[in-house]
Amino acid sequence: MATEAGKQRSIKEIADQNRRRAIAAHGEEWSWPAAVPRPVGYSYYEFFKEISSANCRREYRIIYQPGLWSAHNLIRSWGRIGSQRPRHLVHEFEDRAAALAALERILARRLKRGYSVKWCEQLAG
């Protein structure tokens, strides 16, 4: 991540730049985009973000599904686009409302940080 002057940019500097871009694009009062459906049932979302100047090519997936023993699961996967080993994280919730609230919070965070929706699928239930 070298700049034109040959200095290394830190992760914090890049994150601050992305945050400023998001505020410039959406303003301080961010609202949910109309093109992205809110989670209501079994959901699959896939996001991507590409910033050529920072050599940043990221993908992010999140799935909401019921577990086998009355738990509700959020499965998150992220990494560089084309990576052979993305990272995974599973969150278990006791009730559906808590799982959907967490899912909506995570989706909003991804959208605020400049990710674009690549794919979205929902089933009622």
Phi, psi and omega per residue, in radians:
M1 nan 1.109 -3.119
A2 -1.644 2.491 3.077
T3 -1.589 -3.133 -3.129
E4 -1.099 -0.567 -3.124
A5 -1.361 -0.078 3.115
G6 1.548 0.058 3.138
K7 -1.524 2.597 3.072
Q8 -1.406 2.332 3.044
R9 -1.631 2.394 -3.133
S10 -1.417 2.849 3.081
I11 -1.044 -0.685 3.140
K12 -1.096 -0.711 3.122
E13 -1.117 -0.714 3.116
I14 -1.176 -0.725 3.108
A15 -1.107 -0.718 3.106
D16 -1.112 -0.701 3.104
Q17 -1.108 -0.746 3.105
N18 -1.118 -0.696 3.116
R19 -1.103 -0.736 3.109
R20 -1.122 -0.675 3.094
R21 -1.106 -0.736 -3.141
A22 -1.139 -0.714 3.119
I23 -1.162 -0.682 3.116
A24 -1.152 -0.640 -3.112
A25 -1.333 -0.664 -3.025
H26 -1.943 -0.232 -3.079
G27 1.386 2.999 3.139
E28 -1.129 -0.676 3.138
E29 -1.533 1.595 -3.126
W30 -1.442 2.428 3.082
S31 -2.243 2.769 -3.100
W32 -1.132 2.260 3.139
P33 -1.159 2.448 -3.116
A34 -1.174 -0.464 -3.094
A35 -1.332 -0.232 -3.106
V36 -1.871 1.990 -3.140
P37 -1.207 2.487 3.072
R38 -1.266 2.590 -3.139
P39 -1.198 2.315 3.096
V40 -2.247 -0.391 -3.107
G41 -2.691 -2.544 3.108
Y42 -1.054 2.134 -2.992
S43 -2.333 2.575 3.047
Y44 -2.361 2.133 3.104
Y45 -2.161 2.451 3.074
E46 -2.290 2.232 -3.102
F47 -2.107 2.802 2.999
F48 -2.552 2.740 3.085
K49 -2.545 2.245 3.102
E50 -2.287 2.146 3.039
I51 -2.231 1.786 -3.044
S52 -1.094 -0.690 -3.085
S53 -1.128 -0.482 3.138
A54 -1.778 0.099 -3.093
N55 0.924 0.770 -3.077
C56 -1.932 1.993 3.086
R57 -2.325 1.706 -3.016
R58 -2.047 2.630 2.996
E59 -2.282 2.702 -3.065
Y60 -2.604 2.272 3.104
R61 -2.198 2.511 3.047
I62 -2.462 2.348 -3.098
I63 -2.220 2.327 2.985
Y64 -1.893 2.236 3.120
Q65 -2.692 2.666 3.083
P66 -1.289 2.628 3.085
G67 -1.547 -3.110 -3.119
L68 -1.363 -0.565 -3.048
W69 -2.049 1.093 3.045
S70 1.028 0.382 3.024
A71 -1.800 2.791 3.082
H72 -2.028 2.305 -3.024
N73 -1.984 2.447 2.896
L74 -1.968 2.137 -3.136
I75 -1.965 2.086 -3.125
R76 -1.973 2.486 3.119
S77 -2.464 2.356 -3.115
W78 -2.650 2.818 3.089
G79 2.829 -3.008 3.109
R80 -1.285 2.499 3.124
I81 -1.052 2.245 -3.137
G82 1.530 0.014 -3.127
S83 -1.163 2.492 3.121
Q84 -1.424 -0.348 -3.103
R85 -2.314 1.370 3.067
P86 -1.248 2.803 3.104
R87 -1.508 2.619 -3.127
H88 -2.297 2.606 3.079
L89 -2.591 2.315 3.137
V90 -2.013 2.220 3.064
H91 -1.920 2.319 3.085
E92 -1.919 2.379 3.122
F93 -2.196 2.577 3.139
E94 -1.345 -0.593 -3.123
D95 -2.213 2.764 -3.056
R96 -1.163 -0.699 -3.098
A97 -1.048 -0.749 3.132
A98 -1.147 -0.689 3.133
A99 -1.142 -0.776 -3.139
L100 -1.196 -0.606 3.080
A101 -1.133 -0.755 3.098
A102 -1.126 -0.710 3.122
L103 -1.070 -0.799 -3.136
E104 -1.125 -0.670 3.113
R105 -1.119 -0.751 3.140
I106 -1.177 -0.735 3.113
L107 -1.064 -0.775 3.128
A108 -1.072 -0.705 3.128
R109 -1.094 -0.766 3.125
R110 -1.095 -0.768 -3.125
L111 -1.155 -0.671 3.115
K112 -1.154 -0.523 -3.103
R113 -1.528 0.200 2.995
G114 1.648 0.160 3.085
Y115 -1.350 2.574 3.068
S116 -1.917 2.585 3.141
V117 -1.379 2.196 3.102
K118 -1.690 -0.668 -3.090
W119 -2.705 2.505 3.100
C120 -2.565 2.328 3.118
E121 -2.478 2.413 -3.141
Q122 -2.389 2.544 2.999
L123 -2.139 2.420 3.106
A124 -1.231 2.522 3.094
G125 2.756 nan nan
